[in-house]
Amino acid sequence: MISWTEYLLLCTAGVLAAGFIIGWKRVINVRNYPFAFMLLMFVTYVIRPYAAYTFGKGLVQLEPYLPGISYMAERDNAILAMLFCAALIFFALGYRLMYRRYSRLVESIPHPQELSDEALNIFTRVSIFLILAGYISFFFARRGFLGLGGGPVEYIQTNSGTILGNTTGYIELANYLVITGSLLYYATTRKLHWTMTLAVPWIINQVYFGWYRFMMIVFGLGLMGVWLAHRYDRRVTIKQGMLVFSLAMVSVGVLIFMRSNREFLRQGETIDVLVEGVQTASVDNALGDFSGFEGTWFMVSTIGYRTPMYGSSIVYNLLIKPIPRILWRGKFLLREFTWYDIFTDRSYEAYLYSTLGKSEDLWYQGPVRGSIGYALEEWGWAGVAINFILTGIFLGWVQMRVLSANRNNPVWIATYAATYGLIGMLGRNDLFGVLTNHILLFYLPYALINGWVKYSTGLGAVGKSQSSVSA
């Protein structure tokens, strides 16, 4: 065990090492993905536990579920610090690999070509259609939209028992479609006020239900991504950028304030009651939505009792999760799809229960793993190297691909922005846990829209490699 000051210094050394590998000029450039990724990781794995233990009483919010967690997490903080440093260094190696491979290509790209008004009009109309499709999708979910409509309560039988249907899938679809359309609309029109007007009902719905409110961070970072891309060519003002940054900070504030009662609007509470709840909450609880540290400790403490997933959750997320239950009623849950379930006659949950003598739900699920925790769960100790090198390679490849694309094309700007938003989920989750939704609901729609515009307008320049955001 080390002191929390030593923990802070050790983690800071890891940040410095990663910055040296990537190059500090690139890291501190807000347009480059490492800036947002390393900042989010630092908040999740350094600021969050340091504040909880220095100014609070540790992980007190989890004590009712995991007695002794505050002491045990503090006991293992040297291991957690080393894992954090390793994760950033492996990420830096992966990102640097892509940067070196494509940097010369980016430098040789000529100036971008302007798109026709016809192409821009198509982008605008399609973006509005995506937003409306997102709002309509809410009404298929069980909770509806702002308490209106909603599908019937539906129960589905799986291998683990009975679960509620028409919940997560429709809500995820709705959230992503609204964000996808909003980012494309802002990228096309550069009109922030109209973008926010179209998104305000969605924001109110997020606050009203209190669940999936973390998607507001994705939305806020996405708006920043669009502004950063346009600002490179001075197409948007500094004043608009300050407003976008303020909106992103407000979304963070909403997360913190709603920790005391995430359903305060539905229960008729006033803002004053909510503020009072935040003031009396522990530091750990107030920062609870920036979760990941405690889940990583949870994996460190139980890794000796677990068989790694060895890629089964990646297979599930990429190939099985996208299949809607309307087509596959008895679709596996993630917890049911492990190699242990498939190749033995007893479930992984039963194995954990018999081995640990604990509630199988608690030991299987536990707190949110965090990006490092999910890497440990998937591959064991080697997962930190595997997951974070691949994360660096992926973010580096996407950024360099956008850099070599036409920065006058709203699709490429929206793709850059959507990936900027994805980074907002990589503290509490890992790349493979969120990549499926991004591929299907961000990248695929943008690719189809880009192909449609290219075909219908006859403009080969729409899809050709040109140039974009500064490296």
Secondary structure as GFF3:
##gff-version 3
##sequence-region A 1 471
A	DSSP	alpha_helix	4	22	.	.	.	ID=ss1
A	DSSP	alpha_helix	24	27	.	.	.	ID=ss2
A	DSSP	alpha_helix	33	42	.	.	.	ID=ss3
A	DSSP	pi_helix	43	47	.	.	.	ID=ss4
A	DSSP	alpha_helix	48	54	.	.	.	ID=ss5
A	DSSP	three_ten_helix	60	62	.	.	.	ID=ss6
A	DSSP	alpha_helix	69	75	.	.	.	ID=ss7
A	DSSP	alpha_helix	77	107	.	.	.	ID=ss8
A	DSSP	alpha_helix	117	138	.	.	.	ID=ss9
A	DSSP	beta_strand	155	158	.	.	.	ID=ss10
A	DSSP	beta_strand	161	164	.	.	.	ID=ss11
A	DSSP	alpha_helix	168	189	.	.	.	ID=ss12
A	DSSP	alpha_helix	192	209	.	.	.	ID=ss13
A	DSSP	alpha_helix	215	231	.	.	.	ID=ss14
A	DSSP	alpha_helix	238	257	.	.	.	ID=ss15
A	DSSP	alpha_helix	271	280	.	.	.	ID=ss16
A	DSSP	alpha_helix	283	286	.	.	.	ID=ss17
A	DSSP	alpha_helix	293	302	.	.	.	ID=ss18
A	DSSP	three_ten_helix	303	305	.	.	.	ID=ss19
A	DSSP	alpha_helix	312	315	.	.	.	ID=ss20
A	DSSP	pi_helix	316	320	.	.	.	ID=ss21
A	DSSP	three_ten_helix	334	336	.	.	.	ID=ss22
A	DSSP	alpha_helix	339	343	.	.	.	ID=ss23
A	DSSP	alpha_helix	348	356	.	.	.	ID=ss24
A	DSSP	alpha_helix	360	364	.	.	.	ID=ss25
A	DSSP	alpha_helix	370	379	.	.	.	ID=ss26
A	DSSP	three_ten_helix	380	382	.	.	.	ID=ss27
A	DSSP	alpha_helix	383	403	.	.	.	ID=ss28
A	DSSP	alpha_helix	410	423	.	.	.	ID=ss29
A	DSSP	alpha_helix	431	438	.	.	.	ID=ss30
A	DSSP	pi_helix	439	443	.	.	.	ID=ss31
A	DSSP	alpha_helix	444	457	.	.	.	ID=ss32
A	DSSP	three_ten_helix	460	462	.	.	.	ID=ss33
###
